[in-house]
Amino acid sequence: GEGGASALPEGLKQVAEALAKEAREEGDDEEALDEEAMMARQRTMAHQKHFKEEAKKRIMRVCKQAMSMLDDACDQIGKRFLSDRLPPALLAPEQCLTKEATSNIANHHDMSKKIWPNTLCRLVRPNIARLVMEEGKAVLYHCIDNSRVYHGAPLSPMEFEIDDAPALEQLLTTVEPHWIMVDDLIHGDVEDKMEVAQALFDEGILATMLVAAPDRSVQTG
């Protein structure tokens, strides 16, 4: 009848079943491959994440070490620059405010060449000195005594105690047209302030000026 007419011949039926089975197996293989590829991708992403985290840690470690060395490196470069450069050729208006002055014109400073609590001070020329912390000491390097022959004279550093450092830093960073009064320096007592300023004045790197009579209420030296 009709059922028999619509039925496939036995040979075609076997071929159809074989094709259907092959298709099912291919589908299972593709699913297995997709799952394996996904797992491989997840492993790769996990490795990448771990690598980035480790790289970040190591880079940060290097950066921290570099930052800790930055101040020392800058100090070494600054010292080398001071050693390499020519000494400053002070102009007459600058020289008359230093220890080399031969008169007290306009009451610029005390002719006894002493520093007083009301003495005004500043570095005689910007960038001629640098303060460096070395082995528990505040060491001041300057180029005022440099030779005009390259490296003809080595730097002659001045050593101070660590607690002198704030006052020294104030003096080295006060430049024309500004002044700082000795009594305003950061230090324990006025005698220490005067001694620090006197040392720099005697070295020839400090310009001083008095706008009033010396305050002789405190004596040093």
Secondary structure, 3 states (H helix, E strand, C coil): CHHHHHCCCHHHHHHHHHHHHHHHHHHHHHHHHHHHHHHHHHHHHHHHHHHHHHHHHHHHHHHHHHHHHHHHHHHHHHHHHHHHCCCCCCCHHHHCCCCCCCCCHHHCCCCCCCCCCCCEEEECCCCCEEEEEECCEEEEEECCCCCCCCCCCCCCCEEECHHHHHHHHHHHHCCCCCCEEHHHCCCCCHHHHHHHHHHHHHHCCEEEECCCCCCCCCCCC
